[in-house]
Amino acid sequence: MIKIGIDYYPEHWPPALWEEDAARMERLGVHVVRIAEFAWSRLEPEEGRFDFSWLDEAIAVLSRHGMKVILGTPTNCGPMWLYHDHPEALQYSRSGQPTLTGIRGHRCMQSPTFRRYAGRIVEEMARRYAGRPEIFAWQIDNELDSNHCTCPACTAGFRDYLREKYGTLEALNEAWGTVVWSGEYSAWEQISIQTEEGCLADYVRFQAELIRRYDPEAVITTNSCFPAHMPDFHQEFAPLDVASYDNYPPVRLPEDPEALYSNAFALDFVRSFEQQNFWIMEQLGGPMGCWSPITPAMEPGMLEGYALQAVAHGADLISFFRWQTACTGAEMFCHGLLDHDNRPNRRLEELERLCRRLEGLPELNRTTLHSQVALLYSSEQEFALKNQRQSEGFAYWTQLRLFHNACMGLGVNVDVLPETAPLEGYRVVLVPTHFITDPQVVANLEAFARVGGDGGDHQPQRREGQARQLRPGPAPAHPAAEAVRLHGGGV
């Protein structure tokens, strides 16, 4: 069964409200609830003094109402005492200065000091909740890929990554062409940080290993977003069990009724991280604000349509952000399912309709997508083409999406693959804007071209079951809800 989830913050609300919230979620048909990913200051209010009593009670309340928990490690937001006592744990900006605290994500994931404290809170949680039947899965940190740090620890980590990749400075200088403009390096210490690929993957592995030390059977994920600084997602998710994505498609849609709008590229992209079905850890639940100007209200059909589009492209779990709109803090205008008044509304009714609809589609269980078209993606191409754009307004991501949209317009499913992935079984392989040559990619493309594609039905992302489809339903109330009229995911 496709699972519906809710992102919930019990620490934001009085305990007397938890029971009422859980009962309402149960009536809707919610299966899982994500909690605790930002709650470090409540779990460790003072250094070394832990308080899990409130979290125990919140989990117990949700469990009594038949729901399981996705437990987040709270390391995105270190408590203020940590940064006050240990400023070396702070992230550094691109200008090389420590980040000012006040919003979130202040931590440096590579800092030995931060690793020590983050490891301790993760270990305390893993020891306490390992093997508990109430725990459905674990989420590591939050939106790790939005991180960028230039602190001494990250700079040292970047240099270690380069040593491992190139072996010698001579090889690095040759590969980078540093002879131009007298840029040749004569010592590793002369290199400044440019990317955090190795740091990010190592941080994911660090937390995953801590959790598995106490709970070898744990299902572990982390939630990705698509930031300006795009990491290698395939490397990031390599130590994890399932890929997750925070899905915030636009509320404003093209006015032209003939315009093709689709959020499908992002969904097919995240499906490639683990080459299998994925989860939506944060799904658009209301009009947006805080991080961007406040958007219009969601129109009828939009909540259900976007959720069904995610299902059609391989989502096995959709967790809506958030249950109730925050009444304090930075995200008061980043609306959840319920508004500030906590009263039933159209969005909640639409979520209930979605739950009933998915309950009536048991055949979706254990299904995956079948695609005969592959679109190759590379984080190295992304990075290189940001350094040297090919024309005014050019963007690698946009180029890939244009090719993907063309396939969607024809009702053709597409697998967005890492560029070195095997290509056997595909009928068409799209390789737009290929800027950097990789010998493995060249060999794969030559082998594919030599046989002209085998024309067979490609199966590598299929685990069990049939191709995923959704039955057409009643005429949608909004263009976004056209996602309910799906044919093998081609929307």
C-alpha positions in Angstrom: 0.0 0.0 0.0 1.2 3.5 -0.8 1.7 5.1 2.6 0.6 8.6 3.7 2.7 10.5 6.2 2.6 13.7 8.2 5.5 15.9 9.3 4.7 16.8 12.9 6.5 18.9 15.6 5.1 17.9 19.0 7.7 20.1 20.7 6.0 23.1 19.1 2.6 22.4 20.7 1.2 21.8 24.2 1.0 18.0 25.0 -2.7 18.4 25.6 -3.0 18.9 21.8 -1.1 15.7 20.8 -3.9 13.3 21.4 -6.4 15.4 19.4 -3.9 15.7 16.5 -3.2 12.0 16.5 -6.9 11.1 16.5 -7.5 13.4 13.5 -4.6 11.9 11.6 -5.9 8.4 12.4 -9.4 9.3 11.0 -7.8 10.6 7.8 -5.9 7.3 7.3 -2.3 8.5 8.0 0.2 5.7 8.3 3.5 7.3 9.5 4.6 10.5 11.2 8.0 12.1 10.9 9.2 13.8 14.1 12.3 15.1 16.0 14.5 16.2 13.1 14.8 19.7 14.6 14.5 19.0 18.3 18.1 18.7 19.6 17.6 21.6 22.1 14.7 19.7 23.7 16.4 16.4 23.6 19.6 17.7 25.1 18.8 21.1 26.8 22.1 21.3 28.5 25.4 19.6 27.6 25.2 15.9 28.6 21.7 16.2 30.1 19.2 14.3 27.9 15.5 14.4 28.1 13.6 11.8 26.0 10.5 11.8 28.1 8.5 14.1 25.9 9.5 12.2 22.8 8.6 8.9 24.4 5.2 10.2 25.1 4.7 11.7 21.6 5.6 8.3 20.1 3.3 6.5 22.5 0.4 8.8 21.5 0.9 8.3 17.8 1.3 4.5 18.3 -2.0 4.3 20.3 -3.7 5.7 17.2 -2.1 3.1 14.9 0.7 5.2 13.4 4.4 4.5 13.1 7.2 7.0 13.4 10.0 8.2 11.1 12.5 9.3 13.6 14.8 12.2 12.5 18.3 12.7 13.9 18.2 16.3 15.1 21.7 17.3 13.9 20.7 19.9 11.4 20.0 22.4 14.3 22.6 22.1 17.0 21.6 23.8 20.3 22.8 27.3 21.1 25.0 26.1 24.0 27.0 24.0 21.5 27.9 26.9 19.2 28.5 29.2 22.2 30.9 26.8 23.9 32.4 25.4 20.7 32.4 28.0 17.9 34.7 25.6 15.9 31.5 23.6 15.2 30.0 26.4 13.1 29.7 26.3 9.4 31.8 28.9 7.4 30.2 30.9 4.6 31.7 31.2 1.1 33.5 34.3 2.2 35.4 32.3 4.8 33.6 33.7 7.9 31.7 31.7 10.6 27.9 31.7 10.0 25.8 33.8 12.3 23.3 31.7 14.3 19.6 32.5 14.1 17.9 30.4 11.5 19.0 26.7 11.0 21.7 24.5 9.6 24.6 26.3 11.3 26.6 23.1 11.7 29.8 22.1 9.9 29.4 18.4 9.2 33.1 17.9 8.9 34.1 19.6 12.2 35.6 17.1 14.6 33.9 18.9 17.5 30.5 18.8 15.9 30.9 15.2 14.9 31.6 14.4 18.5 28.4 16.0 19.8 26.3 14.9 16.9 27.5 11.4 17.3 26.6 11.4 20.9 23.0 12.5 20.4 22.5 10.1 17.5 24.0 7.2 19.6 21.7 8.1 22.5 18.7 8.0 20.3 19.8 4.8 18.5 20.4 3.0 21.8 17.0 4.1 23.2 14.8 3.4 20.1 16.6 0.6 18.3 14.3 -2.3 17.4 11.2 -0.6 18.7 8.1 -1.6 16.7 6.9 2.0 16.6 9.8 3.1 14.5 9.2 2.8 10.8 12.4 4.3 9.6 15.2 6.8 10.4 15.9 10.1 8.7 19.5 11.5 8.9 19.7 15.2 9.6 17.7 17.4 7.1 18.4 18.5 3.6 22.1 17.8 3.8 22.7 18.8 0.2 22.0 22.4 0.9 25.1 22.6 3.0 28.2 24.4 1.9 31.1 25.1 4.3 34.6 26.6 3.9 35.9 26.1 7.4 39.4 24.7 8.1 38.0 21.2 8.7 36.1 21.2 5.4 39.1 22.6 3.5 41.3 19.9 5.0 38.7 17.3 4.0 38.6 18.6 0.5 42.4 18.3 0.1 42.2 14.7 1.4 39.6 14.0 -1.2 41.9 15.4 -3.9 44.9 13.4 -2.7 42.8 10.2 -2.9 41.4 11.1 -6.4 44.6 12.4 -8.1 47.4 10.9 -6.0 50.0 13.6 -6.8 50.0 17.3 -7.3 51.5 16.8 -10.7 48.4 14.7 -11.7 46.0 17.3 -10.3 47.8 20.2 -12.1 47.6 18.2 -15.3 43.9 17.4 -14.9 43.0 20.9 -13.9 45.1 22.7 -16.5 46.6 25.0 -13.8 49.5 25.9 -16.0 47.2 28.5 -17.5 47.6 31.9 -15.7 50.4 30.4 -13.6 48.0 28.6 -11.3 50.1 25.5 -10.7 50.0 24.2 -7.1 53.3 23.2 -5.4 51.7 22.2 -2.1 48.3 20.8 -1.1 47.9 23.6 1.4 47.6 26.1 -1.4 44.2 24.6 -2.6 41.0 26.2 -1.3 37.7 24.4 -1.0 35.4 24.2 -4.1 33.1 21.3 -3.4 32.1 19.0 -0.4 31.3 15.8 -2.2 33.5 13.6 0.0 32.5 15.4 3.2 28.7 14.9 2.6 28.9 11.2 1.8 31.2 10.6 4.8 28.7 12.4 7.1 25.8 10.3 5.9 27.9 7.1 6.4 29.0 8.3 9.8 25.4 8.6 11.1 24.1 5.5 9.3 26.8 3.4 10.9 25.9 4.7 14.4 22.3 3.8 13.9 23.1 0.4 12.5 25.4 -0.4 15.4 22.3 -0.6 17.6 19.7 -1.4 15.0 21.1 -3.5 12.1 17.7 -3.9 10.6 16.9 -0.1 10.6 15.6 1.5 7.4 17.6 4.7 6.9 17.1 7.6 4.6 17.7 11.3 4.4 15.7 14.0 2.6 17.1 15.6 -0.4 16.4 19.0 -1.9 17.8 20.5 -5.1 19.9 23.4 -4.0 22.1 25.8 -6.0 25.1 23.8 -5.0 24.2 20.3 -6.4 26.1 17.4 -4.8 26.5 13.9 -6.2 23.3 12.4 -5.0 24.2 8.9 -6.0 27.3 9.1 -3.7 25.2 10.7 -0.9 22.6 7.9 -0.9 25.0 5.0 -1.4 25.1 4.1 2.3 21.3 4.4 2.7 18.3 2.1 2.1 15.8 4.4 0.3 16.0 7.8 -1.4 13.8 10.6 -0.1 12.9 14.0 -1.6 11.3 17.2 -0.4 8.7 17.9 -3.1 7.6 21.5 -3.4 6.3 22.0 -6.9 5.1 25.5 -7.8 1.7 26.7 -6.8 1.7 29.2 -9.7 1.2 27.4 -13.0 1.5 28.7 -16.6 -1.5 30.7 -17.7 -1.3 29.3 -21.3 -3.7 26.3 -21.2 -1.6 24.6 -23.9 1.7 24.9 -21.9 3.2 21.7 -20.7 3.9 21.9 -17.0 5.3 18.9 -15.2 7.2 18.3 -12.0 8.0 14.8 -13.3 11.7 15.4 -14.0 12.5 16.0 -10.3 10.6 12.8 -9.4 12.3 10.7 -12.0 15.6 12.2 -11.0 15.3 11.2 -7.3 14.2 7.7 -8.4 17.6 7.3 -9.9 19.5 7.8 -6.6 18.9 4.2 -5.5 17.6 2.9 -8.8 14.3 2.0 -7.2 11.1 3.5 -5.7 11.5 6.4 -3.3 9.8 8.4 -0.6 8.6 12.0 -0.4 9.6 13.2 3.0 8.1 16.6 2.6 5.2 17.1 0.2 3.6 20.5 -0.5 0.7 20.9 1.9 -0.2 24.5 1.6 0.9 27.9 0.2 4.5 28.7 0.7 6.3 31.5 2.4 9.4 32.2 4.6 12.1 31.1 2.1 10.4 32.8 -0.8 7.6 35.4 -1.2 4.2 34.2 0.0 2.4 32.2 -2.8 -1.3 32.1 -3.6 -3.4 29.5 -2.0 -3.4 26.1 -3.5 -6.3 25.7 -6.0 -8.7 22.7 -5.8 -7.2 19.5 -7.0 -3.6 20.7 -6.6 -2.7 18.9 -3.4 -4.2 15.6 -4.6 -2.8 16.0 -8.2 0.8 16.6 -7.1 0.7 13.7 -4.7 -0.7 11.3 -7.3 2.0 12.5 -9.8 4.6 11.5 -7.2 3.0 8.1 -6.8 2.9 7.6 -10.6 6.6 8.2 -10.8 7.6 5.8 -8.1 6.8 7.3 -4.6 5.9 4.6 -2.1 5.4 7.0 0.7 4.2 10.7 0.7 4.6 12.7 3.9 3.0 16.1 3.9 4.7 19.2 5.3 3.3 20.0 7.8 0.4 19.1 10.0 -0.4 22.6 11.4 1.1 25.9 10.3 3.5 27.2 12.8 2.3 30.0 15.1 5.9 31.1 16.0 9.3 31.1 14.4 10.6 31.6 10.9 8.2 29.4 9.0 4.9 31.0 10.1 4.0 31.7 6.5 5.1 28.3 5.2 1.6 26.8 5.5 0.8 23.3 6.5 -2.4 21.2 6.0 -4.1 23.2 8.8 -4.0 26.9 9.1 -3.1 28.8 12.2 -6.7 28.5 13.5 -6.4 24.6 13.5 -9.9 24.3 11.9 -10.8 21.8 9.1 -10.3 23.2 5.7 -10.4 22.3 2.0 -6.8 21.0 2.0 -7.6 18.6 4.8 -10.6 17.3 2.9 -8.5 16.8 -0.2 -6.0 14.8 1.8 -8.7 12.6 3.1 -9.9 12.1 -0.4 -6.4 11.1 -1.5 -6.1 8.6 1.4 -9.4 7.0 0.4 -8.4 6.9 -3.2 -5.1 5.2 -2.5 -6.7 2.7 -0.2 -8.8 1.7 -3.2 -5.7 1.0 -5.3 -4.1 -2.0 -3.6 -2.7 -3.1 -6.9 -0.1 -0.3 -6.7 1.7 -2.2 -3.9 5.1 -3.6 -5.0 4.9 -2.0 -8.4 7.7 0.0 -10.1 8.2 2.0 -13.3 9.2 0.5 -16.7 11.1 2.9 -19.0 12.6 2.5 -22.4 14.2 5.9 -22.5 17.2 6.9 -20.4 18.4 10.4 -19.7 22.0 10.6 -18.4 22.8 13.0 -15.6 26.2 13.8 -14.0 27.0 16.0 -11.0 30.4 16.7 -12.6 28.7 18.1 -15.7 26.5 20.2 -13.4 29.5 21.6 -11.6 31.6 22.3 -14.7 28.8 24.0 -16.6 28.1 26.3 -13.7 31.7 27.4 -13.9 31.4 28.1 -17.7 27.9 28.6 -19.0 27.5 28.0 -22.7 25.2 30.9 -23.4 23.2 33.7 -21.6 20.7 32.1 -19.3 22.1 28.6 -19.8 21.6 26.0 -17.1 22.4 22.3 -17.2 19.4 21.4 -15.1 17.1 23.3 -17.5 18.6 21.5 -20.5 17.9 18.1 -19.0 14.4 19.1 -18.1 13.6 20.3 -21.6 14.5 16.9 -23.0 12.5 15.2 -20.2 9.5 17.4 -20.8 9.5 16.5 -24.5 9.2 12.8 -23.5 6.5 13.6 -21.0 4.6 15.4 -23.7 4.6 12.1 -25.7 3.5 10.1 -22.7 6.9 8.3 -22.6 8.5 7.2 -19.3 12.1 8.2 -18.6 14.7 6.9 -16.2 17.2 9.7 -15.2 20.4 7.7 -14.7 23.9 8.5 -13.4 26.0 8.9 -16.6 28.1 5.7 -16.0 25.0 3.5 -15.5 24.7 0.5 -17.9 22.4 1.1 -20.9 21.3 -2.4 -21.9 17.6 -2.7 -22.6 16.9 0.9 -23.4 15.6 1.9 -26.8 16.6 5.5 -26.6 19.5 7.2 -24.6 19.5 11.0 -24.3 22.9 12.6 -23.4 22.3 16.4 -23.6 25.1 18.9 -22.9 27.8 16.4 -22.3 30.8 18.7 -21.4 33.3 16.4 -19.6 34.4 13.1 -21.1 34.4 10.0 -18.9 35.9 6.8 -20.5 33.2 4.6 -19.0 30.5 6.8 -20.4 32.1 6.7 -23.8 32.4 2.9 -23.7 28.8 2.5 -22.7 27.5 4.9 -25.5 29.7 3.1 -28.1 28.4 -0.3 -27.0 24.8 1.0 -27.1 25.2 2.6 -30.5 26.9 -0.5 -31.9 23.8 -2.6 -31.4 21.4 0.3 -31.9 19.6 -0.4 -28.6 18.1 -3.8 -28.1 14.5 -2.6 -28.2 13.6 -4.7 -25.2 11.6 -3.7 -22.2 14.1 -2.3 -19.7 13.8 -3.8 -16.2 16.7 -2.7 -13.9 14.5 -0.6 -11.7 11.9 -3.2 -11.3 11.9 -5.2 -8.1 8.6 -7.0 -8.1 5.2 -6.6 -9.6 3.9 -4.8 -12.7 4.4 -1.4 -14.2 2.9 1.4 -12.1 -0.3 3.0 -13.4 -3.2 4.9 -11.8 -6.7 4.5 -13.1 -8.3 7.5 -14.6 -10.7 9.2 -12.2 -13.3 11.9 -12.3 -12.6 15.1 -14.3 -10.0 17.1 -12.3 -10.9 20.4 -10.9 -7.6 22.1 -11.7 -4.9 21.6 -14.4 -2.5 20.3 -11.8 -4.9 17.5 -11.0 -4.4 16.2 -14.6 -1.8 14.1 -12.8 -4.6 11.7 -11.8 -5.0 10.8 -15.5 -1.8 8.9 -15.8 -0.6 6.3 -18.2 2.4 4.5 -16.9 3.7 7.6 -15.2 4.0 9.7 -18.3 2.9 13.0 -16.6 
